[in-house]
Amino acid sequence: MKRWLYILILCLAGCIDGRSEEEKNKQLQDKLAMTDTTEITVLIPSKVSSKKLAITLPRCFFTNLKNKVIDGKVEEIATGTIFALPTFSGFPNDEKALHQCPDYSRPVAGLSIAPLYPKIGTTKLEYGNFWLKQQSYQYAVKEQRNNQTLYRVGIAGKLSMFANQSDTNQQDISIEFWPFDAKDASDSYPHQTDIYSVLDKEFSVAYTVYSSRYLHGKHKPLPNQWYFADALIDIYKHNESLLDHPEIVQGFIENNNRILDYIHQHSKVVN
């Protein structure tokens, strides 16, 4: 009797697991990839030329690869990489995280790399406020001052400022954020600033910078230490505007410059 009961339990277990063998194998491969330190190269084709961005990192940093890695290389439409959460917030906040596989049991942050898309009906990229030119329908002017413009993004209260390539700014950058609202002081959105940057002319990088609310231990700024992401929150607590604080914009720019430098150390554009 016990023998048949054991067989019945095994049968039910098999019936409950409705995954196909292909799905099971894919999940197993994804799990193994999380600790795989073998370097691979992901190739991302440009949308405006025959060029490709080749980025090389240990396999464990890449997430959601759609295609099979062959001889250490794989081509993807775009790619995502995963690092410990503090990494991009005052880069390199967590230096060790750049050299070891991310610990998925702890908070992580993503860095997305993709091709830039030209405006519909065109084949060239227009730089200088790139995202405004490419998706103008998403933006509406909120304030203009000091030769700068602050835009509303969509209808959710998000704001955006653009900073073009210059002597102090490697590439066009977009800074998107939710301003602090005293009526909803516990809201987490103002503590997450989304950054979009041009990368090597024909590609883009996107990531999130977190305020000190999400940084802990040695990764958290000291009480008397100025941190641009916290400063962005503080000015809106005092009903000020980002337009009057170029030092905060420059903080995000310098952080982005360091991130681009890191990417350049591990990537190159190939034909």
Summary of the structure (lengths in Angstrom):
residues: 271
radius of gyration: 22.2
end to end distance: 68.5
largest distance: 84.1
contacts: 766
relative contact order: 0.14
helix: 34%
strand: 29%
